[in-house]
Amino acid sequence: MEPLPLRLRRLNAVDETQIAQLADVLMDCVEGGASVSFMQPLTRERALAFWQKVSADVSAGKRALMVAEDAEGICGTVQLIFDLPENQPHRADLAKMLVRRRARRQGLGELLMRTAEVAARESGKTLLVLDCVTGGDAERLYQRLGWVRVGDIPDFALFPEGGLCSTTYYYRRV
């Protein structure tokens, strides 16, 4: 079966339908074990509240939000956080790179990362920073895309179902 075409874009405003679809993406990732700041069970209300806050930050110019859509709706997303201290106007934090389980292993993560890098350059950013679970699928993607590994912090966070996990930090000049 051939994958359906994807549409990647930056959202400058987020409507209620998009918030609901983004909540679905987040819930799917957390249910799948992704350590992305939330514990299981992640309620729909908490997921919606998170995306409503992101929506407000997007509207205020504090974040850039990129999404990937297929025939079923939003299936992936990544954010750039611009709301950093005044001595760091040249950089952004890359956060919440999420891909629904049904859309994985099709190159969507790489497309989202490349889209985020372009958005960062267009926003005048020259340095990106991110963190991820040490040894996870995302880490392999970031290394393949040329991100530079800084180091690991043991027992930094919890997996969604419990249990400590280490975090690895990366940067990339754009």
N, C-alpha and C positions, 0 to 999 in steps of 0.2 A: 504494500500500500504506500503510495507516494504522499509525503507530508503536504498539507494544505499551505498555500501561500500565507506569509506573515506580513503584517503591517507594523512597522516600528515608528514611533513618533514621540515627541516631547509634548506633554500636556501643560498648558499655561494656566488652565483652570480645570478643576475636577468636579464633575457633576455627581449626583446621587447614584446614578446607574454605574458609573465608573468606580465610585467608592464601594459599592456592593460587590462589583467584580474583583476589585483589589482585595477586599476582605476575603473573598473566596480563595484567591491565590495564597494569601497569607495563611489561612486556615489549612489549606491543602499541604503547604510546606511544613507547618508545625506538626500536623498529623503524621507527616512522613518522617519526622525526626529532626528537622532542620533547627539548629540552635540559632535563632534569630531574635532573641530577647523575650520570647514568650514561652510560658509553660503550658503543658497539657493539663486538663482540657482547655483549649482556647475557645472562649465563648464568642458567638457572633457579635454580641454587643461590644466586647473588648476589641475585636478586630475592626469593627466599624468606627469605634472611637479613635483608634490609632490612625486610620486613614482620613478621618475628618480633621485631625490635627495636621496631618501631612498636607491635606488640601488647603488649610489655612496658611501653612508655611509656603506652599507653592504660590498662592495668591499674593502673599507678602514679599515674594522674591527671595525667601530664605532657603528655598530648595528648588532643584530641578527634578522633575519626575518624568522618566521615560517609561513607556509601556510597549509591549508587543501584543498584538491581537491576531487571533486566527478566526475561523468561521464561528467558533463558540464564544468569542469575546476575549477579554484580557487574559493572557496565559503567562505573562512574564512582566517583570518590572525591575527597575533599579533607580536609585536616587543619588543626587549630589547635594550635599549639605553645604550651603554657603554661609550660614549663620555661625561664624567663627570669630575669635577675638580680633580686634582691630589691627594687631601686628601680623595677621596672617591673611591679607587680602588676596594673595596670589595662589591660595590653595583651596581645596574642597575635600570633604570626606565622602567617599563612595560608600553607600549603605543599602541594605535590604535588596540585594540582588536575588530575586526570587523567580523561580520557574515552576509552574504547575507540573506535577509528576507526569501527566499525560503528554506534556510538550517537551520533555527532556530527551537528551541524546539526539537532538536534531540541529545542534549548533546555535540554539537560541541564546544561551548564556554568552557566547562570544559576540553575537550580534548586539546584545544589550550592552555589553562592556564597551564595544567600539562606539556605539551610539552615545554612551555616557562620556567617553573621552572626547568626542567631537563637541558635545554640548559644553564640556569643561573649557575647551579651547575657545569656543565661541563666546563664552562668558568671561574670558580673560584669565582663566586659571592656568597655571603652569605646573602644578604639583597636585597629585591625588594620593590619598591615603585610605587604606581599608584594613579591616581585620576579618578573619574567618577561623572556623574550627580547624585546628591543626590536623593534617592528614585527610581532610574531607575532599569530596569531589570538587568543590569550589577552589580549593588550594591548587589542585592540578591545573585547573583552567587558568588561574591567575599567573602561574609560573609559565605556562605555555604562551600566554599573551605578553610576556616580557616584564611583568611586575617584579620588583626587587624585594626579596624577603629580608625583613629587618631582624625578626626574632620571635621567639615563643614566650608566652606567659603561661606557666602551668596552672591548672585548676582555676582558670579565669572566670568561667561561667558554668552554667548547668545545661545539659541536654534537656529538651522539652519534657521528657519522661522522667527526669532526674538523673543524677550522676554527673560528676565534674568533667569538664572538657577543657583542654588547653586551647589557647588562641594564638594565632600567628598574625603578625602585622606585615603589611606590604606597602610599597609606594611605587609611583610611576610618574615620571616627568612627561608632561604632554605639551 
